[in-house]
Amino acid sequence: MPEKALTRIADALERLRPPPATTPDLSMAEAFVWQTDPDALEPVSKVNRVDLALLHGIDRARDTLMANTRQFARGLPANNALLWGARGMGKSSLVKSVHGAIAREETGLKLVEIQREDLPSVGRLLALLRGVDARVILYCDDLSFSHDDQHYKSLKAVLDGGVTGRPDNVVFYATSNRRHLMPREMIENERGSGINPAEAVEEKVSLSDRFGLWLGFHSCDQDAYLAMIRGYCDAHGVKISDAELRAEAIEWQATRGSRSGRVAWQFFTDLAGRRGVVLDG
């Protein structure tokens, strides 16, 4: 092959090769979203969060996660945390709100969100975060796995760290509707059909055991549901009597067939709109 042709091929391959990753500058924002193809940490100009005081019915989980996060922000030992349980009860809201509260106390605490489908790239992300001068909460929302899903193997790089270990400046918080990150019926099916039932699901189920903190979230009662809405009304200046709020909120939950923090916020959004109140952020 002519030398010029070889040179052109070499030049083309050089252009296709991604440039070496550089240590990201995390000073431009307090939160980032991990993007792949190409790898990048996209800054978030304004985090979608609510004030901690507006999260009702989850006091124990709030206090535990606050203490763990404060320890981590101060360079003390801290655990990875799995927030699991009922839908719409404030799991993801709590992670973002706790980060915001502690970041106001301790400078240099960052939040980096990674999507579940991007978990295979987490090794590259950890390599970047290892070199930053910041404490980083790596956060994955709605984490779960199906029976043929191999993404859980990538997650072990965060929880166990392999040979290199998880960076000292990174802690992992995840939310899930499932305590063991996979459906109960799938666990039972694999246990019943496996040659060795005890080993059929052990690898996936034991993944949740690698979280030092398990924080459970359960459906709220009616008093907590109404307290959430009253808190939103007071915080945003929506005037409504207790009797009127109770009647309308209970009717709203009946039409939805459920009662949760998310349903409370959806009712409040409708109420604020009908009262002509603009919600900030």
C-alpha positions, 0 to 999 in steps of 0.5 A: 500500500502506498505510503500516502494512503497509510498516512491518510488512514492513520490521520483518519483514525486519529480524528476518530479517536476521542480526545483524552478526558480532562478533569472536569471543572465543577466550580461552574454549578452545584449539580451536573448531569452525566452525558455520554457520546461524548462523555461530559458533565453538563451543568444544571443552572437551577436544580429542581428541588423543594425546601426540606420543610415541605417534605412531610411524613418522612422525618426519620429518612430525612434526618438519617440522610442529612446526617450521612450527607453531612458526614460525607461533606465533611470528609468523614466516613459515610454510606451509600444509600438506597431510598426505596418504597412507595411511588410519589413519597419524596424519595428523589425530592429528598436526595435533591433537597438534602444536597441543597441544604448541606451544600449551603453548610459545606462548600464543595458538595456537588450532585451528579445525576446518572441515568440508569441506562448510562450505568455501563459508563460509570467507570469512566465517570468515576475516573473523572470524579476521582481527580476533582477537588470536590465531594460528589453525590452520585445519584441515580433515580428510579433504579431497577433491573429486569431478569436479563439486565446486565447493568447491575454489574456496572453498578458494582463499580460504584458500590464495591469499586473493584481493584481501585476502590470507589473514590473517597470523594464519591458516595452513591445515592439511588432511589427505587420502588423495589427494595431488592431492585428487581420485581418480587415475582421475578425473584420467585420465578428465578428461585423456582426455575434455577438449577441451584435456587439459592444462587439463581438470584443471589447476585442481583438481590445481594446488590441491594445489600451493598448499600449501607443505608436502606431508607424505606418510604411508605404510603402516607395517611390522610393527615400527612397528605393534608399537611403536605398541601397546607405546607405548600399553600402557606409557603406559596401564599395560597389562601384557603380555609382548612375545611375547603382544603380538606374537602377539595383535597380528599375529592382530588385523591379519590379521583386519582385512586391514590394518596402520596406526596406527588398527588398532594403536589398535583392537587396544589398545582391545580389549586394555585392555578385556579387561585391565580398564584404563580409558582416560583421555579 
